[in-house]
Amino acid sequence: MPFEAVKFDYGNVEEWKGYFNELKDLARSCKEIVEFWEELKRKCDGLTFKDLQEDFDYSTVLLGGVDSSGEYKERSLARVYAVLFGFKPENIHDLIEKLKRCLPPTTKIVLEETGFIRFVRKILDKVMSILKQAESKKLIDSADVDVEVDYYGILSDYKKLIEILENFVNNVAKILPNYNQKSLFVWTLDKLTYRYMTTAYPKLRDERVFELVKDVLGLEVIFSPDVEDEKTKRDYEVYSYYNGSIGRELVELFKTIWNAFDGKYQPTKKALSLIFPDIPNFKKEFYELVTQVLIRIGWKFPENIKVAGEDLKYPGAKGDIFKAEYRISGIILVSCYISDCSTRGNYYSYETKCNIPLLKLLDDLSPALFLLNHLLFDLKISQNTLEIRTPNTRAINAWKYGYFDNNEWKWGIINE
């Protein structure tokens, strides 16, 4: 199933150099926010409102949109600074009361590291780690990212703050597989067989191109079938990104961003919704998009395969399968060790014999591994064992039997 959306020349090193320079845009957006917050903390944290005013008039930033009873109005400037940057009076009611009575405004001003700031730092750390690897591979000249923060200009002009936050959201979105062909390419390679990988991306049959992609992203063989035929052995080698590789760190970056915007109650999305109320659920958007691709080709999860994961219909551990590990002998799955809890709450551990052709299973799984690995399920395979884990076994059952008339295929995968 060639994925026609990916049309960039992945065998051209210049394309990859351009990609890592795109990542620099995200790093700059993150760094600008972090450095602005750090300057706020350096100048303001722990001072009284009275002392703070001697440096700059912070009243609009700290009190803009606060009513006479000390309550923040929805989407007010002061609320934005309080929620996103943790910049606020320690006791807003105390400050308002002192100002109303013309008393010295000695209320302390605090700077807290909010969930939003922690998220931006996390993204910056991940991106910088990727850029440093890209520099070591000579894919960029330097991993250094320089920004100039107009501290007082941002405080004086709300539009400048909006622009900084808007650039951040746009650069976060632009690097996701939802919108970026190179990111989609990176996302789709993990845990694929060489056979499916080269079917989806025919240029990878050229050994020069394959070695380039392998070196840039950090692909390695994690499973090689026990067969003498060299073509079959190569076709069914399973590749994955090694820990710490550019590919693995990019996949983790995508997942971190998706999770931060997955559902209206996620702290980062909730905070940014003060300014951008229509910010999308990027994870839901991607999951639903690729789901339609798989439905169109008629893909179903293999019915005879046990999957470990929670059953979100029942409370606690009821219905959960803690382990469903298959033992590999040659190219056959010969047994499955299962540890689970019944819907009545009884715990069991047992082993069942089976006779499942491994290579056919890898073929059957490949379309979903291509698009939904790390979302719907996660394949864990070694030379001797295979296990598939999912956030929700009912989502897997929906894919086994084509039950898409309710929301069980989304349970545990995305939050509405």
N, C-alpha and C positions, 0 to 999 in steps of 0.2 A: 504494500500500500504506500506508494510514494506520497509524501506529504508536500503537496504543491505550494503550500504557503511559504516554505523555506526556499528562497530563490537566490540567496547570496552565494558568492563563490567561497565556500568554506575551505577550499584548497589553496586560497590566496592569502599569504601571510599579511599582506597589506590590509585585508578586510579585518583581520583580528587586531591589528594595530589600531585601526579606527574604532573598533569595539571598546578597547580598553581606554581610549580617549573619551568615549561616551561615558564610561564609568567615572571618569574624572569630573564630569559635570555634576553627577550625583554627590561625589565627595565634596565638591565646592559648596553645594547647597547645604549639606550637613554641617560642614565646618563653619559656614557663616552663622548658622543658628547656634551652634555650640559656643563659638567665640563671643557672640552677642550675649548669650546667657552668662558666660563666665565673666564678662565685663560688668554685667548687671550685678552679679554676686560680689565682685571685687569692690565695686563702688557703693553698693547699697545695703548689703546684708548686715543686719544688726544695728543699723543706725536708726535714730528716731526720725519721724516725719519732719520734725522741725529742723534737725541738722541736715537732713537730705536736701531740703529746699535751698540751702545755702549754695549748693553746687549747681542745681538745675531745677526748674519748676516741674516736678514729677506729679503735680496734682491731677492733671488730665489722665495720665497713665494709671495712677492708683485709684482715682475717684471718678473718672469719667463713666457715667451711667450708673452710679451708686445713688440710690434714693435717700431721702432724709431719715429713713429708719435704718439705714446701713445695709440694705439688700441690693445685690447686684441685679441690674436689668439684663434680660437675656440678650446675648451677643453684644453686650456693651464692651467698650475698650478695656475698662478695668477688669472685667470678667475674662476677657481674652488673655490678658497678661497674667492673671491669677491662675487660670486653668492650664494654659500652655507652658508658661515660664515659671510658675510658682512665685511670682513677684506680687506681694500684697502686704497690707498691714497685718500684724500679728492678731490684732483684734479690731476689725473694721468698725464695729459698733462703738467701741471706745473712742476711736479717732473721730468719727462723725459727731459724737456727743461733745467732745472737746472743741471741735470747730464751731459747732452751733452755739456753744457758751463762750466763745472767744477765749478759751483757755489755751495755754501753750500746748501744741500738738506733739506730746512726747511719746506717742505710741510708737512701738518698735516696728520697723519694716523688715520683712523676712524674704529670703530667696530659697525656695525648696526645689530639689531636683524632681521634677514631675515625671510621670510615665512617658509623656511625649519626649522630654529631653533624654531620658534613658534610651528610648527607642532610636532617636536620632544618633546618639553616641554609638549604639550597637551597630547601626547601619554604617556609620563612618568607620568603625573599627574593622568591620567585615570588608568593606570596599578597599580600605587602605592595605589590608592584608593581601587582597587579590592584586592590587596595583604593584605592591612590592615584588610579588612573584612575577608579574608581567615584566617589570623592570629587569629582574634577574635573568629572564629569558630573552631580553633585548627586544621586547615587543613594544615598549615605550621608552623614551629617553630618560624619564625620571618619574618616580612615584610621588614626588612632592606636589602638593596642592596649596597654592597661596590665595588668600582672600583678604580683602580690605573691608572692614566693618565700619560703617558710618554710624557710630553709636548714638550720638545726639541727633543725627539726621533721622534715624529710625524712630527714636522716641518722639521727635517733633512732628513726624509725618506718618500717619496711619497707613497711607498708601504704600509707603516703602516697606512697612512690615508685611502687608498683604502680598506685595510682590515677592519678598523673600520666601514666604510660606507657600505661595503659589508655585514658584520655581521648584521648591522642594517636592511638592506633591507631583508636579509634572515630571520631574527627573526620576522620582521613585517609579511612577507608572511606566515611563519610557524604557526602563531596563527590564521590565517583566516579560515573560514569554507571551503574555496576552498581546503585546504590541511590538515586540522586538524580535525580528527573525533570528538573529544570532543567539539570543537568549532561549528562544524556542528550540533551536538546534541543540544547544547545551542540555536543556531539560530532557529532550527525547532520547539521548544516547545511553543514559544510565541503566544498567542491568539488561541491556539488549544482547541478543546473539549476533555474532558477526553476520550471519545469513540475513537476518531481518534488517540489521543496520545498513548493509550494503544494498538491500532491496529498496529501502526508504531513501537512501542517499547513494545513488549509483557511483558518484565520483570517488567514494571511499574504496572502491575496488582497485583504484590506482594506488599502489603501495606507497608512493611518495605522498599522496594526499592523506592516506590513512595515518602514516607516521607523523605527518605534520599535526593533524588533529589530536592524535594520541599524545604527542609531546606537549602541545599547548595546553590541553585540558587535563591531562593526567589520567588517561585511561589505562587500566590493567586487566588482565584476565583473572577472573575469580572462580571460573569453572571451566574445565576442559573434559569432554566426554571420554570415557574409557573405551575407545574404538581404535582399530588399526588403520582404517581408511582415513588418509590424511585430509581429504576434502571434507568428509563428514565431521572430523575432529575440528577443523578450522571453522566450518559453518556454524557449529553449535558451541563454540567457545562463548562464554558470557563475559561481557566487559562491564566494568564499573569504575567510578572515579576513586582513586585511593584517598585515604584520609589526609586532609591538608592540601590537596591538589586544587588548582584553579577551578576545575569542574565541580569538585565537591563543595568548595566554598561558594561558588555561584548558585548551586542548587539550594544550599542552606540560606543564602541571601534571599532568593525568591520565596522560599517557605516563610522566612521571618517577615517579609513584607506582606505576603498574603495573609498570614495569621493576624497581623496587626490591624488589618482592615476587614477582618472576617466577622461581621455582625455589628450592629449598632451599639452594643455595649462594650466593645473593645476600647480600652482607655485612649489609645492613639486616635482611632477613628472618631470617637465621641468628642475628644478635644478639638480636633480639626473641623468637626461638623459645626462648631460655633461660627466658623468663617465660611466653610464650604459645605453647606447642608446636603448637597447632592453628590458628595464624594462616593464613588462606587465601592462595592464589595468586590475587590479584584479577584479574590479566590473563587467566589461564587461565579463570577463572570467567566473565568477560565474553565472551571469545572463543567459548567453548563454548555459552553462552546464545544469542548472536546467530547462531551457526552453525546451531543448531536452527531458528531463525526462517527463515533463508534456505533450509534444506533443505525445510522444510514448504511453502514457496511454489514449490519446484522450481527455484530459481535456479541457473544455471551460468555460469561465466566464458566469454565468447565464444571459441570454439575457434580462430578465424582470427587472433587478436591475439597478436603477439609481446610478451613481457614481459622486461624487463631484471632481472637478479638472479643470485644464486649458486645453483649446483646442489650442495646439501649432501651428495649421495651420493658425490661424488668429491673427492679431496684437492686442495688448492691451487686453482688457477683452472680446472681441468678441468671442462668442462660449463657454465661460467659464461657468461652473456650480459652484456657490459659496457654495451652501449647498444642500444636498439631504438626509435629515434626516427622517428615518422611525420611526413611533411610534409602540411600541410593546404592544399588548394586549393578555395576555395568551401566546400562542405559535404561534401567527399570527402577521404578519406585516399588520396593518390595514390602514395606511395612510403614505403619504410621503410629507413633506414640502420641496419645491424646490425654490431656489433663483438662477436666472441665467441671462445671457446676450445673446441675439440672435446674429447670425452672422451679422446682420445688425446694431447691437449696441444698441438694445432696452433692457431695464432691466425689469425683471418680478419676482414676488414672488407669489406663489400659492401653494395650497395643493390638492393632489389627493388621492382618496380612493383606497385601494388595498386589496388584500386577498392572501397574500403570506405566505405559511407555513414556519415558522422560522427554525424548526429543519432540514427540508430538505435543506434549504438554507445553514445552517451551514455544513451539509454533503457535499453539492456541492462545497462550498468554501474551504473545509479543505485541499485538495491536494496542492492548491496554497498558503494557509495560512502557510502550512508546509514549503514551500520553498521560497515563494516570498513576504511574508508579510514584510513591510518596504521597499520593492523595487518596485514592480508593484503597490501595493496598501497598505493601512493601514486600518485595521478594528477597528472601535470604537464602542463598545457595552456596554450598561449599562442595568439595569433591565427594563428600559422604552423606550430606543431609540437605534437605530442602524444606523451607517453611514459608508460608505466606501469612502475613499479619495485616489486619485491617482495624480502623478505628471503630467499625460497627459491622457485625456479621450480617445484619439485616440489609445493609447496603449491598453486600456481596450477593445475598439471596435475590435481591431485586435484579441484579445483573445476570444471575443464573437463569431466572425464569421470566424475565422481561416485565417485571412489575414496576411500571413507571406512572401508574395512575394515582399514587400517593407520594408522600415525601420520604419514604423509608430509604430510597436510593441516595438521599442527601444527608440522612441522619449521621451525626458524628463526623461528617466530611466537611460540611460548611455550616455556618450559622446564618440564619436569616436576619 
